[in-house]
């Protein structure tokens, strides 16, 4: 649980207003700078002196380093990862008694800014970990914003024969990464820096090398983190948070996704000798200017819908609470993930009108205009390539290269 310091709010208009209200209990918005980190004695009104700190309990503040956690980004703020903690074990009766005691002692009061409920489950049949984070955020005006996140991952990867094959592929990945690094160093050394950095693809290959080593490092870090958590789980009675391991696992997945994206992008370099890929690149090159202008129009239209949604539904629907959330919701709506009942419940007239207008503009008008621009570019590309000979095929290219490399037989 996270608290803000007493009298953490300010009076920007006139500080003298504070003196006119005796006994004012005022608390501002949460940020890491005004988080309360004092230790208390069974009530939030009696902070303990620094020298009287004892074994941490429910009324003692613990840092993120002590809890072995990481900062958490919520809807209202980013929280440090520390705070005041209470352990609820598997005994239902005892856990309910602890919760009742906290309620009787007003453990959650007007200075509370977030309450986190975290637990981890493990399914031995499929060897899957599931980390559940339930968050209750409080604004300085007393509003409550509940949310939850469920992280599911597999930490044990080397049990079955298929998983052993995966381990073999991971070893091959490390070998290929080292070989690729050696070849790039060799190309840079013999070809010269000027020639190497003049090729735009060289920058992509440098990024791939960096990502390859980052993937190996993150993978090892995840293994170490999981092993440490399981050891702590066996050797201690305290709660062990697997959120840190989830963080490294998610980071690894994001880096892997970007790495795979670059690998797929390099296929365009290999397929540039194919007539169809050449036709595609020429079509996009011709339609480039029109597509940029079209993208600007789409951006203006979507931002206008997002502003309207924030002003109309922002106080009711969390998906339209701000411009960022509204744009993400509209993007998901364009992909087909809609929540029409919520819009209708928020406003029985404007909700359906907004929904159908947006669908019509994005999935009908925008699609038709996009196809019209591409059709014009395709026709122009056909005219330009009508006289070209189909000598760019990959098979012919490989055959000619092999014919040049293999020794001639006399």
VEXTIKOL-110159 format. One record per residue (C-alpha): residue number from 0; x, y, z; residue in three letters. Coordinates in steps of 0.1 Angstrom, whole numbers, plus 2048, in hexadecimal, padded with zeros to 3 digits. Layout:
// VEXTIKOL-110159
node i:NUM; u:X; v:Y; w:Z; aa:ala
...
***
This chain:
// VEXTIKOL-110159
node i:0; u:800; v:800; w:800; aa:unk
node i:1; u:80C; v:823; w:7F8; aa:unk
node i:2; u:807; v:843; w:80C; aa:unk
node i:3; u:80E; v:867; w:806; aa:unk
node i:4; u:81D; v:87E; w:820; aa:unk
node i:5; u:807; v:893; w:837; aa:unk
node i:6; u:7FE; v:8B5; w:829; aa:unk
node i:7; u:80D; v:8AB; w:807; aa:unk
node i:8; u:7F4; v:8C1; w:7F4; aa:unk
node i:9; u:7FB; v:8E6; w:7ED; aa:unk
node i:10; u:7E8; v:906; w:7E8; aa:unk
node i:11; u:7F5; v:915; w:7C8; aa:unk
node i:12; u:7DD; v:933; w:7C8; aa:unk
node i:13; u:7E3; v:940; w:7EB; aa:unk
node i:14; u:7F6; v:92E; w:807; aa:unk
node i:15; u:7E3; v:942; w:821; aa:unk
node i:16; u:7C4; v:92D; w:819; aa:unk
node i:17; u:7D4; v:910; w:82D; aa:unk
node i:18; u:7D5; v:925; w:84D; aa:unk
node i:19; u:7B0; v:92D; w:84A; aa:unk
node i:20; u:7A7; v:908; w:84E; aa:unk
node i:21; u:7B3; v:8FB; w:86F; aa:unk
node i:22; u:7BA; v:8D6; w:872; aa:unk
node i:23; u:7B9; v:8D1; w:84C; aa:unk
node i:24; u:7C3; v:8AE; w:841; aa:unk
node i:25; u:7CE; v:8B3; w:81E; aa:unk
node i:26; u:7E0; v:89A; w:808; aa:unk
node i:27; u:7EB; v:89E; w:7E4; aa:unk
node i:28; u:7F0; v:888; w:7C6; aa:unk
node i:29; u:809; v:86B; w:7C9; aa:unk
node i:30; u:82C; v:86C; w:7BB; aa:unk
node i:31; u:84C; v:85C; w:7C7; aa:unk
node i:32; u:858; v:87D; w:7D6; aa:unk
node i:33; u:83C; v:880; w:7F0; aa:unk
node i:34; u:838; v:85B; w:7F9; aa:unk
node i:35; u:836; v:856; w:81F; aa:unk
node i:36; u:853; v:83F; w:82A; aa:unk
node i:37; u:850; v:843; w:850; aa:unk
node i:38; u:84A; v:826; w:868; aa:unk
node i:39; u:82B; v:828; w:87E; aa:unk
node i:40; u:81E; v:817; w:89D; aa:unk
node i:41; u:7FB; v:809; w:897; aa:unk
node i:42; u:7EE; v:82A; w:88B; aa:unk
node i:43; u:7F7; v:843; w:870; aa:unk
node i:44; u:7F8; v:860; w:889; aa:unk
node i:45; u:816; v:853; w:89D; aa:unk
node i:46; u:836; v:850; w:888; aa:unk
node i:47; u:852; v:83E; w:899; aa:unk
node i:48; u:874; v:84F; w:89E; aa:unk
node i:49; u:890; v:843; w:887; aa:unk
node i:50; u:8A2; v:831; w:8A3; aa:unk
node i:51; u:884; v:81D; w:8AD; aa:unk
node i:52; u:880; v:80A; w:88C; aa:unk
node i:53; u:87B; v:7E5; w:893; aa:unk
node i:54; u:872; v:7C7; w:87E; aa:unk
node i:55; u:85C; v:7D2; w:861; aa:unk
node i:56; u:836; v:7CD; w:866; aa:unk
node i:57; u:816; v:7D9; w:858; aa:unk
node i:58; u:81D; v:7FD; w:864; aa:unk
node i:59; u:841; v:7FE; w:858; aa:unk
node i:60; u:84C; v:80B; w:836; aa:unk
node i:61; u:860; v:7F4; w:820; aa:unk
node i:62; u:874; v:7FF; w:802; aa:unk
node i:63; u:872; v:7EE; w:7E0; aa:unk
node i:64; u:895; v:7E2; w:7E6; aa:unk
node i:65; u:88A; v:7D0; w:805; aa:unk
node i:66; u:86B; v:7C1; w:7F4; aa:unk
node i:67; u:87F; v:7B9; w:7D5; aa:unk
node i:68; u:865; v:7C9; w:7BE; aa:unk
node i:69; u:865; v:7E3; w:7A2; aa:unk
node i:70; u:852; v:803; w:79D; aa:unk
node i:71; u:82F; v:7FE; w:790; aa:unk
node i:72; u:81D; v:815; w:777; aa:unk
node i:73; u:7F8; v:81A; w:780; aa:unk
node i:74; u:7DD; v:82F; w:770; aa:unk
node i:75; u:7E2; v:84D; w:787; aa:unk
node i:76; u:808; v:84B; w:78F; aa:unk
node i:77; u:827; v:836; w:78F; aa:unk
node i:78; u:82D; v:826; w:7B1; aa:unk
node i:79; u:84F; v:81F; w:7C0; aa:unk
node i:80; u:84B; v:7FA; w:7C8; aa:unk
node i:81; u:84F; v:7FE; w:7ED; aa:unk
node i:82; u:834; v:806; w:807; aa:unk
node i:83; u:822; v:7F7; w:825; aa:unk
node i:84; u:81B; v:7D2; w:821; aa:unk
node i:85; u:807; v:7B7; w:831; aa:unk
node i:86; u:80A; v:792; w:82A; aa:unk
node i:87; u:7EA; v:77D; w:825; aa:unk
node i:88; u:7F2; v:758; w:827; aa:unk
node i:89; u:7DD; v:73C; w:81A; aa:unk
node i:90; u:7C8; v:73A; w:83A; aa:unk
node i:91; u:7A6; v:74A; w:831; aa:unk
node i:92; u:79B; v:74F; w:855; aa:unk
node i:93; u:7BC; v:75F; w:860; aa:unk
node i:94; u:7BD; v:775; w:841; aa:unk
node i:95; u:79A; v:782; w:847; aa:unk
node i:96; u:7A4; v:78A; w:86B; aa:unk
node i:97; u:7C2; v:79E; w:85F; aa:unk
node i:98; u:7AD; v:7B1; w:847; aa:unk
node i:99; u:793; v:7B9; w:862; aa:unk
node i:100; u:7AF; v:7C5; w:879; aa:unk
node i:101; u:7BC; v:7DC; w:85E; aa:unk
node i:102; u:799; v:7EA; w:858; aa:unk
node i:103; u:793; v:7F0; w:87D; aa:unk
node i:104; u:7B4; v:803; w:880; aa:unk
node i:105; u:7AE; v:818; w:861; aa:unk
node i:106; u:7CC; v:80B; w:84F; aa:unk
node i:107; u:7BE; v:81A; w:82E; aa:unk
node i:108; u:7B6; v:83F; w:833; aa:unk
node i:109; u:7B4; v:860; w:820; aa:unk
node i:110; u:7DA; v:85F; w:819; aa:unk
node i:111; u:7D9; v:83D; w:808; aa:unk
node i:112; u:7E1; v:840; w:7E3; aa:unk
node i:113; u:7E3; v:81B; w:7D8; aa:unk
node i:114; u:7DC; v:7F9; w:7E6; aa:unk
node i:115; u:7EC; v:7DB; w:7D4; aa:unk
node i:116; u:7E1; v:7B7; w:7D7; aa:unk
node i:117; u:7FA; v:7A0; w:7C8; aa:unk
node i:118; u:7FC; v:77A; w:7C6; aa:unk
node i:119; u:80C; v:760; w:7B1; aa:unk
node i:120; u:7FE; v:73E; w:7A6; aa:unk
node i:121; u:80F; v:721; w:796; aa:unk
node i:122; u:800; v:706; w:780; aa:unk
node i:123; u:816; v:6E7; w:782; aa:unk
node i:124; u:803; v:6D5; w:766; aa:unk
node i:125; u:80E; v:6EF; w:74C; aa:unk
node i:126; u:82B; v:6FF; w:760; aa:unk
node i:127; u:81C; v:722; w:75D; aa:unk
node i:128; u:820; v:73E; w:776; aa:unk
node i:129; u:804; v:757; w:779; aa:unk
node i:130; u:80C; v:778; w:78B; aa:unk
node i:131; u:7EC; v:78C; w:794; aa:unk
node i:132; u:7EE; v:7B1; w:79D; aa:unk
node i:133; u:7CE; v:7C1; w:7AA; aa:unk
node i:134; u:7D1; v:7E7; w:7AF; aa:unk
node i:135; u:7BA; v:7FF; w:7C0; aa:unk
node i:136; u:7C5; v:823; w:7BA; aa:unk
node i:137; u:7B8; v:841; w:7CE; aa:unk
node i:138; u:7B8; v:864; w:7C1; aa:unk
node i:139; u:7BE; v:882; w:7D8; aa:unk
node i:140; u:799; v:889; w:7D4; aa:unk
node i:141; u:78E; v:867; w:7E1; aa:unk
node i:142; u:786; v:856; w:7C0; aa:unk
node i:143; u:78E; v:831; w:7BD; aa:unk
node i:144; u:79D; v:822; w:79D; aa:unk
node i:145; u:79F; v:7FC; w:79E; aa:unk
node i:146; u:7B3; v:7E8; w:784; aa:unk
node i:147; u:7C4; v:7C7; w:780; aa:unk
node i:148; u:7DF; v:7B7; w:76C; aa:unk
node i:149; u:7E6; v:792; w:767; aa:unk
node i:150; u:808; v:786; w:75B; aa:unk
node i:151; u:80C; v:762; w:74F; aa:unk
node i:152; u:82D; v:753; w:745; aa:unk
node i:153; u:840; v:733; w:745; aa:unk
node i:154; u:861; v:733; w:758; aa:unk
node i:155; u:86B; v:70E; w:755; aa:unk
node i:156; u:873; v:707; w:731; aa:unk
node i:157; u:888; v:6E7; w:731; aa:unk
node i:158; u:872; v:6CA; w:73B; aa:unk
node i:159; u:865; v:6B9; w:71B; aa:unk
node i:160; u:877; v:6AF; w:6FC; aa:unk
node i:161; u:868; v:6CC; w:6E8; aa:unk
node i:162; u:875; v:6E4; w:703; aa:unk
node i:163; u:898; v:6D4; w:700; aa:unk
node i:164; u:896; v:6DA; w:6DB; aa:unk
node i:165; u:88E; v:6FF; w:6E3; aa:unk
node i:166; u:8AD; v:700; w:6F9; aa:unk
node i:167; u:8C1; v:6F3; w:6DC; aa:unk
node i:168; u:8B3; v:70F; w:6C6; aa:unk
node i:169; u:8BC; v:728; w:6E0; aa:unk
node i:170; u:8E0; v:71C; w:6E0; aa:unk
node i:171; u:8E0; v:71F; w:6BA; aa:unk
node i:172; u:8D3; v:742; w:6BD; aa:unk
node i:173; u:8F1; v:74B; w:6D3; aa:unk
node i:174; u:909; v:73B; w:6BB; aa:unk
node i:175; u:8FA; v:74E; w:69D; aa:unk
node i:176; u:8FA; v:76E; w:6B0; aa:unk
node i:177; u:91F; v:76B; w:6B7; aa:unk
node i:178; u:926; v:761; w:693; aa:unk
node i:179; u:912; v:77E; w:686; aa:unk
node i:180; u:925; v:796; w:69D; aa:unk
node i:181; u:946; v:788; w:690; aa:unk
node i:182; u:93B; v:78C; w:66B; aa:unk
node i:183; u:92F; v:7B0; w:671; aa:unk
node i:184; u:950; v:7B9; w:682; aa:unk
node i:185; u:963; v:7AA; w:665; aa:unk
node i:186; u:94E; v:7BD; w:64B; aa:unk
node i:187; u:954; v:7DD; w:65E; aa:unk
node i:188; u:979; v:7D7; w:661; aa:unk
node i:189; u:980; v:7CD; w:63C; aa:unk
node i:190; u:965; v:7E3; w:62C; aa:unk
node i:191; u:96D; v:803; w:63E; aa:unk
node i:192; u:957; v:817; w:655; aa:unk
node i:193; u:94C; v:82F; w:63A; aa:unk
node i:194; u:93F; v:814; w:624; aa:unk
node i:195; u:930; v:801; w:641; aa:unk
node i:196; u:91C; v:81D; w:64F; aa:unk
node i:197; u:911; v:829; w:62D; aa:unk
node i:198; u:8FB; v:80B; w:62A; aa:unk
node i:199; u:8D9; v:810; w:63D; aa:unk
node i:200; u:8D6; v:7EB; w:643; aa:unk
node i:201; u:8F6; v:7EC; w:658; aa:unk
node i:202; u:8E4; v:7FF; w:673; aa:unk
node i:203; u:8C9; v:7E5; w:675; aa:unk
node i:204; u:8E3; v:7CA; w:678; aa:unk
node i:205; u:8F4; v:7DD; w:694; aa:unk
node i:206; u:8D3; v:7DF; w:6A6; aa:unk
node i:207; u:8CE; v:7BA; w:6A1; aa:unk
node i:208; u:8F0; v:7B2; w:6B1; aa:unk
node i:209; u:8E8; v:7C8; w:6CF; aa:unk
node i:210; u:8C5; v:7B8; w:6D3; aa:unk
node i:211; u:8D4; v:795; w:6D0; aa:unk
node i:212; u:8EC; v:79B; w:6ED; aa:unk
node i:213; u:8CF; v:7AC; w:700; aa:unk
node i:214; u:8B9; v:78E; w:6FB; aa:unk
node i:215; u:8D4; v:777; w:709; aa:unk
node i:216; u:8D9; v:78D; w:727; aa:unk
node i:217; u:8B4; v:791; w:72E; aa:unk
node i:218; u:8AF; v:76C; w:72B; aa:unk
node i:219; u:8CA; v:765; w:745; aa:unk
node i:220; u:8BD; v:780; w:75B; aa:unk
node i:221; u:89A; v:771; w:75B; aa:unk
node i:222; u:8A8; v:74F; w:764; aa:unk
node i:223; u:8BC; v:75E; w:781; aa:unk
node i:224; u:89E; v:772; w:78D; aa:unk
node i:225; u:886; v:754; w:78C; aa:unk
node i:226; u:8A0; v:73E; w:79E; aa:unk
node i:227; u:8A4; v:758; w:7B9; aa:unk
node i:228; u:87F; v:75C; w:7BE; aa:unk
node i:229; u:879; v:736; w:7C1; aa:unk
node i:230; u:896; v:734; w:7DA; aa:unk
node i:231; u:887; v:750; w:7EF; aa:unk
node i:232; u:865; v:740; w:7ED; aa:unk
node i:233; u:873; v:720; w:7FC; aa:unk
node i:234; u:88A; v:72F; w:816; aa:unk
node i:235; u:873; v:74B; w:824; aa:unk
node i:236; u:850; v:750; w:831; aa:unk
node i:237; u:84D; v:773; w:823; aa:unk
node i:238; u:83A; v:77A; w:803; aa:unk
node i:239; u:84F; v:777; w:7E3; aa:unk
node i:240; u:846; v:78D; w:7C7; aa:unk
node i:241; u:84B; v:77F; w:7A4; aa:unk
node i:242; u:844; v:7A1; w:794; aa:unk
node i:243; u:869; v:7A7; w:78F; aa:unk
node i:244; u:86C; v:786; w:77B; aa:unk
node i:245; u:84D; v:790; w:767; aa:unk
node i:246; u:85E; v:7B1; w:75F; aa:unk
node i:247; u:87D; v:7A0; w:751; aa:unk
node i:248; u:867; v:787; w:73E; aa:unk
node i:249; u:852; v:7A3; w:72E; aa:unk
node i:250; u:871; v:7B7; w:725; aa:unk
node i:251; u:880; v:798; w:715; aa:unk
node i:252; u:860; v:793; w:701; aa:unk
node i:253; u:860; v:7B7; w:6F5; aa:unk
node i:254; u:885; v:7B5; w:6EA; aa:unk
node i:255; u:87E; v:794; w:6D9; aa:unk
node i:256; u:861; v:7A3; w:6C6; aa:unk
node i:257; u:875; v:7C0; w:6BA; aa:unk
node i:258; u:891; v:7A9; w:6B0; aa:unk
node i:259; u:87A; v:793; w:69C; aa:unk
node i:260; u:86C; v:7B2; w:68B; aa:unk
node i:261; u:88F; v:7BC; w:67F; aa:unk
node i:262; u:895; v:799; w:673; aa:unk
node i:263; u:875; v:79A; w:65E; aa:unk
node i:264; u:87E; v:7BC; w:652; aa:unk
node i:265; u:89F; v:7AE; w:644; aa:unk
node i:266; u:88B; v:796; w:62F; aa:unk
node i:267; u:882; v:7B4; w:619; aa:unk
node i:268; u:8A7; v:7B8; w:613; aa:unk
node i:269; u:8AA; v:794; w:607; aa:unk
node i:270; u:88A; v:796; w:5F3; aa:unk
node i:271; u:892; v:7B6; w:5E1; aa:unk
node i:272; u:89C; v:7A2; w:5C2; aa:unk
node i:273; u:879; v:794; w:5BF; aa:unk
node i:274; u:863; v:7A6; w:5A5; aa:unk
node i:275; u:845; v:7A5; w:5BC; aa:unk
node i:276; u:858; v:7B5; w:5D9; aa:unk
node i:277; u:866; v:7CF; w:5C1; aa:unk
node i:278; u:843; v:7D6; w:5B5; aa:unk
node i:279; u:837; v:7DB; w:5D9; aa:unk
node i:280; u:854; v:7F2; w:5E2; aa:unk
node i:281; u:84E; v:807; w:5C2; aa:unk
node i:282; u:828; v:809; w:5CA; aa:unk
node i:283; u:82F; v:815; w:5EE; aa:unk
node i:284; u:849; v:82E; w:5E1; aa:unk
node i:285; u:830; v:83D; w:5C8; aa:unk
node i:286; u:814; v:83E; w:5E2; aa:unk
node i:287; u:82A; v:84C; w:5FD; aa:unk
node i:288; u:820; v:870; w:5FB; aa:unk
node i:289; u:7FB; v:869; w:5F8; aa:unk
node i:290; u:7FD; v:850; w:615; aa:unk
node i:291; u:80E; v:86A; w:62B; aa:unk
node i:292; u:7F3; v:884; w:624; aa:unk
node i:293; u:7D9; v:869; w:62A; aa:unk
node i:294; u:7E9; v:85F; w:64B; aa:unk
node i:295; u:7E7; v:883; w:657; aa:unk
node i:296; u:7C2; v:885; w:64F; aa:unk
node i:297; u:7BC; v:864; w:662; aa:unk
node i:298; u:7D0; v:871; w:680; aa:unk
node i:299; u:7BB; v:891; w:681; aa:unk
node i:300; u:79B; v:87E; w:67F; aa:unk
node i:301; u:7A5; v:865; w:69A; aa:unk
node i:302; u:7B1; v:880; w:6B1; aa:unk
node i:303; u:790; v:892; w:6AD; aa:unk
node i:304; u:77D; v:872; w:6B6; aa:unk
node i:305; u:795; v:86D; w:6D4; aa:unk
node i:306; u:78E; v:891; w:6E1; aa:unk
node i:307; u:769; v:88C; w:6DD; aa:unk
node i:308; u:76A; v:86B; w:6F0; aa:unk
node i:309; u:77F; v:87A; w:70C; aa:unk
node i:310; u:766; v:897; w:711; aa:unk
node i:311; u:747; v:881; w:70E; aa:unk
node i:312; u:750; v:860; w:71E; aa:unk
node i:313; u:770; v:868; w:731; aa:unk
node i:314; u:75E; v:86B; w:753; aa:unk
node i:315; u:74C; v:84A; w:74F; aa:unk
node i:316; u:763; v:833; w:73B; aa:unk
node i:317; u:787; v:82C; w:745; aa:unk
node i:318; u:791; v:826; w:721; aa:unk
node i:319; u:78A; v:84A; w:718; aa:unk
node i:320; u:798; v:85A; w:739; aa:unk
node i:321; u:7B4; v:86C; w:726; aa:unk
node i:322; u:7C1; v:872; w:703; aa:unk
node i:323; u:7DA; v:855; w:705; aa:unk
node i:324; u:7C0; v:83C; w:711; aa:unk
node i:325; u:7A7; v:849; w:6F8; aa:unk
node i:326; u:7BE; v:845; w:6DA; aa:unk
node i:327; u:7C7; v:821; w:6E5; aa:unk
node i:328; u:7A2; v:819; w:6E9; aa:unk
node i:329; u:79A; v:826; w:6C7; aa:unk
node i:330; u:7B7; v:813; w:6B8; aa:unk
node i:331; u:7A9; v:7F3; w:6C7; aa:unk
node i:332; u:787; v:7FC; w:6BC; aa:unk
node i:333; u:793; v:7FF; w:698; aa:unk
node i:334; u:7A2; v:7DC; w:69B; aa:unk
node i:335; u:780; v:7CE; w:6A5; aa:unk
node i:336; u:782; v:7CD; w:6CB; aa:unk
node i:337; u:764; v:7E2; w:6D4; aa:unk
node i:338; u:750; v:7E8; w:6F3; aa:unk
node i:339; u:72F; v:7F5; w:6E5; aa:unk
node i:340; u:71A; v:7ED; w:705; aa:unk
node i:341; u:731; v:803; w:71A; aa:unk
node i:342; u:72E; v:820; w:702; aa:unk
node i:343; u:708; v:81C; w:701; aa:unk
node i:344; u:707; v:81B; w:726; aa:unk
node i:345; u:71C; v:83A; w:72A; aa:unk
node i:346; u:705; v:84E; w:713; aa:unk
node i:347; u:6E7; v:83E; w:702; aa:unk
node i:348; u:6E7; v:857; w:6E5; aa:unk
node i:349; u:70B; v:863; w:6DF; aa:unk
node i:350; u:71A; v:840; w:6E6; aa:unk
node i:351; u:70B; v:82E; w:6C9; aa:unk
node i:352; u:70F; v:84C; w:6B2; aa:unk
node i:353; u:734; v:84F; w:6BB; aa:unk
node i:354; u:739; v:829; w:6B6; aa:unk
node i:355; u:729; v:827; w:693; aa:unk
node i:356; u:738; v:847; w:687; aa:unk
node i:357; u:75B; v:83C; w:691; aa:unk
node i:358; u:757; v:81A; w:681; aa:unk
node i:359; u:749; v:829; w:661; aa:unk
node i:360; u:766; v:842; w:65F; aa:unk
node i:361; u:782; v:82A; w:667; aa:unk
node i:362; u:777; v:808; w:659; aa:unk
node i:363; u:765; v:815; w:63B; aa:unk
node i:364; u:76F; v:838; w:62F; aa:unk
node i:365; u:794; v:834; w:639; aa:unk
node i:366; u:797; v:812; w:62A; aa:unk
node i:367; u:788; v:81D; w:609; aa:unk
node i:368; u:79F; v:83B; w:607; aa:unk
node i:369; u:7BD; v:826; w:60F; aa:unk
node i:370; u:7B5; v:80C; w:5F4; aa:unk
node i:371; u:7AE; v:828; w:5DB; aa:unk
node i:372; u:7D1; v:837; w:5E1; aa:unk
node i:373; u:7E1; v:815; w:5DD; aa:unk
node i:374; u:7CE; v:80D; w:5BD; aa:unk
node i:375; u:7DA; v:82D; w:5AD; aa:unk
node i:376; u:7FE; v:825; w:5B7; aa:unk
node i:377; u:7FB; v:801; w:5AA; aa:unk
node i:378; u:7EF; v:80D; w:588; aa:unk
node i:379; u:80C; v:825; w:585; aa:unk
node i:380; u:825; v:80A; w:590; aa:unk
node i:381; u:817; v:7F3; w:575; aa:unk
node i:382; u:81D; v:80D; w:55B; aa:unk
node i:383; u:840; v:813; w:566; aa:unk
node i:384; u:849; v:7EE; w:568; aa:unk
node i:385; u:837; v:7E3; w:548; aa:unk
node i:386; u:857; v:7E4; w:534; aa:unk
node i:387; u:86D; v:7D4; w:54F; aa:unk
node i:388; u:87A; v:7B1; w:54A; aa:unk
node i:389; u:875; v:798; w:567; aa:unk
node i:390; u:89A; v:793; w:56D; aa:unk
node i:391; u:898; v:79A; w:592; aa:unk
node i:392; u:88C; v:778; w:59E; aa:unk
node i:393; u:89E; v:769; w:5BC; aa:unk
node i:394; u:8A4; v:748; w:5AB; aa:unk
node i:395; u:8B6; v:758; w:58E; aa:unk
node i:396; u:8CA; v:76D; w:5A5; aa:unk
node i:397; u:8D5; v:74F; w:5BA; aa:unk
node i:398; u:8DD; v:73B; w:59B; aa:unk
node i:399; u:8F3; v:756; w:58D; aa:unk
node i:400; u:906; v:75B; w:5AD; aa:unk
node i:401; u:90D; v:736; w:5B1; aa:unk
node i:402; u:918; v:735; w:58D; aa:unk
node i:403; u:931; v:750; w:595; aa:unk
node i:404; u:93E; v:741; w:5B5; aa:unk
node i:405; u:941; v:71C; w:5AA; aa:unk
node i:406; u:961; v:714; w:597; aa:unk
node i:407; u:95D; v:70E; w:573; aa:unk
node i:408; u:962; v:6EB; w:566; aa:unk
node i:409; u:977; v:6E7; w:546; aa:unk
***
